[in-house]
Amino acid sequence: MSADSRPKSPFLRTAALMLMALAAGLWFGRRHRTGPPPAAPAAAVQDPIVFYRNPMDPKITSPTFMKDEMGMDYLPVHASELKGEAGPAVPGLAGVRIDSDRQQLIGLTTAPVASGPVGGEIRTTARVAVDETRIRHIHVKVDGYVEKLFVDFVGMPVAKGAPLFTFFSPDFVSAQEDYLLAVRTQKSLQGGPLQASGGDLVAASRRRMALWDIPAGELARLEQSGAARKSLTLFSPINGVVTAKTAVEGMRLTPADTPFEITDLGQVWGVADVYEPELPRVQVGMPAELALDSFPGRTFHGRVAFIDPQVDPKSRTVKVRVQLPNPKGELKPEMFGEMVLKSQTRQGLTVPVDAVLDSGARKIVFVALGDGRFEPREVETGSNLGEAVEIRSGLKAGESVVTRANFLVDSESRLRAALAQFAAKPQEKP
């Protein structure tokens, strides 16, 4: 370079040096992006790179740096990532370490394992049902016809002894006449040798009408009046409401027909669904409470009367029937609410429900060991206590478990376990 081509001033000389430095930086940056990562600093020698893994599929690894088909860099896997934290081994999972900044970023929270009374309540859904032992069907014992209805719609309340309908039957008229004839015959034979035969005729005729459910009062009226009635009035045998009706005026009835069904709703059932794990705590006679949206702030009290001997194969629940007094008729069949079965309490351990990850095959919690370390722990759960769940084994009182972001911790734990498994095998370039 001649003296005339050199920079004429210090300012121009400085500008030329800056341009040369910028060009060198661009060349170095391009070489850095297209080539392998720079050598690790001396501090990283204590945590060497064991192999590289595909960023999209950790099963694909390489002993040296490379790029995948999309041009993405393989990620380095350090020796520290292959070491699970201390704690009992859980197949497919490994301990993880998460610093405080990252915990705050993902919203990780923990809760202590509490010790105290458990098993005092079993909460489940329930519906109100008719007490099947309080249903009565009204039948006639002979053929005939409905003449007049006193109860003419479903849902109508009836009192015990209230008339339901009048019924005409030729057989009933004939039976009355036979009874009156037997009474007259008995009177005519009174004091004679055949007096006993007359009494037998009256008794047989009376028994015949009693088998037809003719009230004793009707027989007394028949004796006093001495005249047969054309029709018979049938009365309600219980207090209740009409829950089914087929009778209409003029209808022909046979003994196979059911003109009325009357149900006593003074006591109803609360049918609750109890899951299999809770069944050992349920016993006949234990107290129960039913809460309904229709009556906020109120509870209806009853006792367990029956436990179904079969498990529903779809829901894996058992029907439990609770007898509920219903003197005012406030509980209507098919109402839906929450049933609380009151069982005896016992001492145990509990954690928040959100702390347990249930895969169906096993239940996992992540225990905080301190210093950002978390280990997976398989647990056995017991009673569900609403927002908490009983822990029967796997944890100790005072330990802390992850309650939020545990799905993210679970994902990293699975990744760590998978990387450790791949590291144990010879690494091959795909």
Secondary structure in CASP SS format (residue, H / E / C, confidence):
PFRMAT SS
TARGET T0000
AUTHOR 0000-0000-0000
METHOD secondary structure of the structure
MODEL  1
M C 1.00
S C 1.00
A H 1.00
D H 1.00
S H 1.00
R C 1.00
P C 1.00
K C 1.00
S C 1.00
P H 1.00
F H 1.00
L H 1.00
R H 1.00
T H 1.00
A H 1.00
A H 1.00
L H 1.00
M H 1.00
L H 1.00
M H 1.00
A H 1.00
L H 1.00
A H 1.00
A H 1.00
G H 1.00
L H 1.00
W H 1.00
F H 1.00
G H 1.00
R H 1.00
R H 1.00
H H 1.00
R H 1.00
T H 1.00
G C 1.00
P C 1.00
P C 1.00
P C 1.00
A C 1.00
A C 1.00
P C 1.00
A H 1.00
A H 1.00
A H 1.00
V H 1.00
Q H 1.00
D C 1.00
P C 1.00
I E 1.00
V E 1.00
F E 1.00
Y E 1.00
R E 1.00
N C 1.00
P C 1.00
M C 1.00
D C 1.00
P C 1.00
K C 1.00
I C 1.00
T E 1.00
S E 1.00
P C 1.00
T C 1.00
F C 1.00
M C 1.00
K E 1.00
D C 1.00
E C 1.00
M C 1.00
G C 1.00
M C 1.00
D E 1.00
Y C 1.00
L E 1.00
P E 1.00
V E 1.00
H E 1.00
A H 1.00
S H 1.00
E H 1.00
L H 1.00
K C 1.00
G C 1.00
E C 1.00
A C 1.00
G C 1.00
P C 1.00
A C 1.00
V C 1.00
P C 1.00
G C 1.00
L C 1.00
A C 1.00
G C 1.00
V E 1.00
R E 1.00
I C 1.00
D C 1.00
S H 1.00
D H 1.00
R H 1.00
Q H 1.00
Q H 1.00
L H 1.00
I H 1.00
G C 1.00
L C 1.00
T E 1.00
T E 1.00
A E 1.00
P E 1.00
V C 1.00
A E 1.00
S E 1.00
G E 1.00
P E 1.00
V E 1.00
G C 1.00
G C 1.00
E E 1.00
I E 1.00
R E 1.00
T E 1.00
T E 1.00
A E 1.00
R E 1.00
V E 1.00
A E 1.00
V E 1.00
D C 1.00
E H 1.00
T H 1.00
R H 1.00
I E 1.00
R E 1.00
H E 1.00
I E 1.00
H C 1.00
V C 1.00
K C 1.00
V C 1.00
D C 1.00
G E 1.00
Y E 1.00
V E 1.00
E E 1.00
K E 1.00
L E 1.00
F C 1.00
V C 1.00
D C 1.00
F C 1.00
V C 1.00
G C 1.00
M C 1.00
P E 1.00
V E 1.00
A C 1.00
K C 1.00
G C 1.00
A C 1.00
P E 1.00
L E 1.00
F E 1.00
T E 1.00
F E 1.00
F E 1.00
S C 1.00
P H 1.00
D H 1.00
F H 1.00
V H 1.00
S H 1.00
A H 1.00
Q H 1.00
E H 1.00
D H 1.00
Y H 1.00
L H 1.00
L H 1.00
A H 1.00
V H 1.00
R H 1.00
T H 1.00
Q H 1.00
K H 1.00
S H 1.00
L C 1.00
Q C 1.00
G C 1.00
G C 1.00
P C 1.00
L C 1.00
Q H 1.00
A H 1.00
S H 1.00
G H 1.00
G H 1.00
D H 1.00
L H 1.00
V H 1.00
A H 1.00
A H 1.00
S H 1.00
R H 1.00
R H 1.00
R H 1.00
M H 1.00
A H 1.00
L H 1.00
W C 1.00
D C 1.00
I C 1.00
P C 1.00
A H 1.00
G H 1.00
E H 1.00
L H 1.00
A H 1.00
R H 1.00
L H 1.00
E H 1.00
Q H 1.00
S H 1.00
G C 1.00
A C 1.00
A C 1.00
R C 1.00
K C 1.00
S E 1.00
L E 1.00
T E 1.00
L E 1.00
F E 1.00
S C 1.00
P C 1.00
I C 1.00
N C 1.00
G E 1.00
V E 1.00
V E 1.00
T E 1.00
A E 1.00
K E 1.00
T C 1.00
A C 1.00
V C 1.00
E C 1.00
G C 1.00
M C 1.00
R E 1.00
L E 1.00
T C 1.00
P C 1.00
A C 1.00
D C 1.00
T C 1.00
P C 1.00
F E 1.00
E E 1.00
I E 1.00
T E 1.00
D C 1.00
L C 1.00
G C 1.00
Q E 1.00
V E 1.00
W E 1.00
G E 1.00
V E 1.00
A E 1.00
D E 1.00
V E 1.00
Y E 1.00
E H 1.00
P H 1.00
E H 1.00
L H 1.00
P H 1.00
R H 1.00
V C 1.00
Q C 1.00
V C 1.00
G C 1.00
M C 1.00
P E 1.00
A E 1.00
E E 1.00
L E 1.00
A E 1.00
L E 1.00
D C 1.00
S C 1.00
F C 1.00
P C 1.00
G C 1.00
R C 1.00
T C 1.00
F E 1.00
H E 1.00
G E 1.00
R E 1.00
V E 1.00
A E 1.00
F E 1.00
I E 1.00
D C 1.00
P C 1.00
Q C 1.00
V C 1.00
D C 1.00
P C 1.00
K C 1.00
S C 1.00
R C 1.00
T E 1.00
V E 1.00
K E 1.00
V E 1.00
R E 1.00
V E 1.00
Q E 1.00
L E 1.00
P E 1.00
N C 1.00
P C 1.00
K C 1.00
G C 1.00
E C 1.00
L C 1.00
K C 1.00
P C 1.00
E C 1.00
M C 1.00
F E 1.00
G E 1.00
E E 1.00
M E 1.00
V E 1.00
L E 1.00
K E 1.00
S C 1.00
Q C 1.00
T C 1.00
R E 1.00
Q E 1.00
G E 1.00
L E 1.00
T E 1.00
V E 1.00
P E 1.00
V H 1.00
D H 1.00
A H 1.00
V C 1.00
L E 1.00
D E 1.00
S C 1.00
G C 1.00
A C 1.00
R C 1.00
K E 1.00
I E 1.00
V E 1.00
F E 1.00
V E 1.00
A E 1.00
L E 1.00
G E 1.00
D C 1.00
G C 1.00
R E 1.00
F E 1.00
E E 1.00
P E 1.00
R E 1.00
E E 1.00
V C 1.00
E E 1.00
T E 1.00
G E 1.00
S E 1.00
N E 1.00
L C 1.00
G C 1.00
E C 1.00
A E 1.00
V E 1.00
E E 1.00
I E 1.00
R E 1.00
S E 1.00
G C 1.00
L C 1.00
K C 1.00
A C 1.00
G C 1.00
E C 1.00
S E 1.00
V E 1.00
V E 1.00
T E 1.00
R E 1.00
A C 1.00
N H 1.00
F H 1.00
L H 1.00
V H 1.00
D H 1.00
S H 1.00
E H 1.00
S H 1.00
R H 1.00
L H 1.00
R H 1.00
A H 1.00
A H 1.00
L H 1.00
A H 1.00
Q H 1.00
F H 1.00
A H 1.00
A C 1.00
K C 1.00
P C 1.00
Q C 1.00
E C 1.00
K C 1.00
P C 1.00
END
